[in-house]
Amino acid sequence: MVLQFGSSDLVVPVRKKRHHQAVSEQAKVAVHPATLLHLVRWRVRGLIGDLLQLKPVTAPEIYLDTMESMVRSVAASQAIPVVLSPFVLGAQRSNRIARRCVPLLEKRVAAVPAAYYVEAYSDLDRFPRRQMLLPDGTHLSIQGQAVVAECLWPVLVRVLQEQNEKFAARPPPSAAPPPANGPTGQASGPP
């Protein structure tokens, strides 16, 4: 099971949005790539967040505790948790928080047997934010999703290979002993 807790939980909101405004913004974001104007907006949001010391939607400690709890629950149910790191974000304050959570989450996942951690942040960080993010500065563009897929795919292949090896190494189920009364249910042998 692949887990990626909403990166938007680490976003530091500068202002509250009304529901209808958020819905119409999401529709526009899906079709238009980020522009230079969006980069300026992200920078301004980060500066405002820094000046006012605004908090993220979800405190990093709660984010990390929740992720660890989900990973442990998945592992306890005999499924294999594969956890994605937080992604890059447009606003600097939000991005710093996400970046700090990357190694902390990795350490928590490493403490859970059979769990895998996919660190996608570094690969996303190699490219300009404008290419990796949609105009909202939170959600990944198609290019950003492709980078995450390139990070995730080898781990999923490894998980499947390991599971196939475990399955192949299992002894075959033993044949059931023949019924005491013979194959037809009638007593066999001399009367």
C-alpha positions as CSV (number, residue, x, y, z in Angstrom):
1,M,0.0,0.0,0.0
2,V,1.5,3.3,-1.1
3,L,1.0,6.1,1.5
4,Q,1.4,9.8,0.8
5,F,-0.2,12.0,3.4
6,G,-1.4,15.2,1.9
7,S,1.5,17.5,1.3
8,S,-1.0,20.4,1.5
9,D,-1.1,19.7,5.3
10,L,2.4,21.2,5.6
11,V,1.3,24.3,3.7
12,V,1.3,27.6,5.6
13,P,-1.9,29.4,4.6
14,V,-1.7,33.1,4.3
15,R,-5.5,33.6,4.1
16,K,-8.6,31.4,4.4
17,K,-10.4,30.5,1.3
18,R,-14.1,30.2,0.8
19,H,-15.2,26.8,-0.5
20,H,-16.5,28.0,-3.8
21,Q,-13.3,30.0,-4.4
22,A,-11.1,26.9,-3.7
23,V,-13.2,24.7,-6.1
24,S,-13.0,27.2,-9.0
25,E,-9.2,27.7,-8.3
26,Q,-8.7,23.9,-8.5
27,A,-10.4,23.7,-11.9
28,K,-8.1,26.5,-13.3
29,V,-5.0,25.0,-11.7
30,A,-5.6,21.6,-13.5
31,V,-5.2,23.0,-17.0
32,H,-2.7,25.9,-16.7
33,P,1.0,25.6,-15.9
34,A,2.7,27.8,-13.3
35,T,4.0,31.1,-14.6
36,L,6.5,33.7,-13.4
37,L,3.5,35.4,-11.7
38,H,2.9,32.3,-9.6
39,L,6.5,32.2,-8.6
40,V,6.2,35.8,-7.3
41,R,3.0,34.8,-5.4
42,W,4.8,31.9,-3.8
43,R,7.6,34.1,-2.8
44,V,5.3,36.7,-1.3
45,R,3.3,34.0,0.6
46,G,6.6,32.6,2.0
47,L,7.7,36.0,3.1
48,I,4.3,36.8,4.8
49,G,4.4,33.4,6.5
50,D,7.9,34.1,7.8
51,L,7.1,37.6,8.9
52,L,3.9,36.6,10.7
53,Q,5.4,33.2,11.9
54,L,2.2,31.5,10.5
55,K,1.7,27.8,11.3
56,P,1.1,25.1,8.7
57,V,-2.4,23.5,8.3
58,T,-1.1,20.5,10.3
59,A,1.7,20.8,12.8
60,P,4.7,18.8,11.6
61,E,4.7,16.7,14.8
62,I,1.1,15.6,14.1
63,Y,1.9,15.0,10.5
64,L,4.8,12.7,11.5
65,D,2.8,10.9,14.3
66,T,-0.1,10.3,11.9
67,M,2.1,8.9,9.2
68,E,3.9,6.6,11.6
69,S,0.5,5.4,13.0
70,M,-0.8,4.7,9.5
71,V,2.4,2.9,8.5
72,R,2.3,0.7,11.7
73,S,-1.4,0.0,11.1
74,V,-0.8,-1.1,7.5
75,A,2.2,-3.3,8.5
76,A,0.1,-4.8,11.4
77,S,-2.5,-5.9,8.8
78,Q,0.2,-7.8,6.9
79,A,0.2,-5.3,4.0
80,I,3.4,-3.7,2.9
81,P,3.5,0.0,3.5
82,V,5.4,2.1,0.9
83,V,5.7,5.7,2.1
84,L,6.4,8.7,-0.1
85,S,8.3,11.6,1.4
86,P,6.7,15.1,1.5
87,F,7.0,16.9,-1.9
88,V,8.5,20.3,-2.7
89,L,6.2,23.2,-2.2
90,G,6.1,26.7,-3.8
91,A,6.1,29.0,-0.8
92,Q,9.5,29.0,1.0
93,R,8.2,28.7,4.5
94,S,6.0,25.7,3.6
95,N,8.9,24.1,1.6
96,R,11.3,24.5,4.6
97,I,8.8,22.6,6.8
98,A,8.3,19.9,4.2
99,R,12.1,19.6,3.7
100,R,12.6,19.2,7.5
101,C,10.0,16.4,7.6
102,V,11.8,14.3,5.0
103,P,14.5,12.8,7.1
104,L,12.3,12.7,10.2
105,L,9.7,10.7,8.4
106,E,12.3,8.4,6.9
107,K,13.7,7.6,10.4
108,R,10.2,6.7,11.6
109,V,9.4,4.5,8.6
110,A,12.8,2.8,9.0
111,A,11.7,1.7,12.5
112,V,8.8,-0.3,11.1
113,P,9.7,-3.7,9.8
114,A,8.8,-4.4,6.2
115,A,8.0,-0.8,5.5
116,Y,9.7,1.1,2.6
117,Y,10.4,4.8,2.2
118,V,10.6,6.6,-1.1
119,E,12.5,9.9,-0.8
120,A,11.1,11.9,-3.8
121,Y,11.8,15.4,-2.4
122,S,15.4,15.5,-3.5
123,D,14.6,14.5,-7.1
124,L,11.8,17.0,-7.3
125,D,14.1,19.7,-5.8
126,R,16.5,19.3,-8.7
127,F,14.0,21.0,-11.1
128,P,12.5,24.5,-11.1
129,R,9.4,24.7,-9.0
130,R,7.6,26.1,-11.9
131,Q,8.0,22.8,-13.7
132,M,7.2,20.6,-10.7
133,L,4.2,22.4,-9.3
134,L,0.8,23.6,-10.5
135,P,-0.1,27.3,-10.0
136,D,-1.3,26.7,-6.4
137,G,2.3,25.9,-5.4
138,T,1.1,22.7,-3.6
139,H,0.1,20.1,-6.1
140,L,2.4,18.4,-8.5
141,S,2.3,19.0,-12.2
142,I,2.4,16.2,-14.7
143,Q,6.2,16.6,-14.8
144,G,6.3,16.4,-11.0
145,Q,4.2,13.3,-11.0
146,A,6.5,11.7,-13.5
147,V,9.5,12.4,-11.2
148,V,7.7,10.8,-8.3
149,A,6.8,7.8,-10.5
150,E,10.5,7.4,-11.4
151,C,11.4,7.3,-7.7
152,L,8.5,5.0,-6.8
153,W,8.7,2.5,-9.6
154,P,12.0,0.8,-8.6
155,V,10.8,0.4,-5.0
156,L,7.5,-1.2,-6.1
157,V,9.4,-3.6,-8.4
158,R,11.7,-4.5,-5.5
159,V,8.7,-5.1,-3.2
160,L,7.0,-7.4,-5.8
161,Q,10.2,-9.3,-6.5
162,E,10.8,-9.9,-2.7
163,Q,7.2,-11.1,-2.3
164,N,7.5,-13.4,-5.3
165,E,10.7,-14.8,-3.9
166,K,9.1,-15.4,-0.5
167,F,6.1,-17.1,-2.3
168,A,8.4,-19.3,-4.4
169,A,10.4,-20.4,-1.3
170,R,7.3,-21.5,0.6
171,P,6.9,-25.3,0.8
172,P,4.0,-26.6,-1.3
173,P,0.9,-27.4,0.6
174,S,0.9,-31.0,1.8
175,A,-1.5,-33.4,0.2
176,A,-4.5,-34.3,2.3
177,P,-4.4,-37.8,3.6
178,P,-6.8,-40.2,1.8
179,P,-10.2,-40.6,3.5
180,A,-10.3,-43.5,6.0
181,N,-13.3,-45.1,4.1
182,G,-11.7,-44.9,0.7
183,P,-12.4,-42.6,-2.2
184,T,-16.0,-43.4,-2.6
185,G,-16.9,-43.2,1.1
186,Q,-17.4,-46.9,1.4
187,A,-15.2,-49.1,3.5
188,S,-12.4,-50.7,1.6
189,G,-10.6,-54.0,2.1
190,P,-12.0,-57.3,3.1
191,P,-15.4,-57.4,4.8
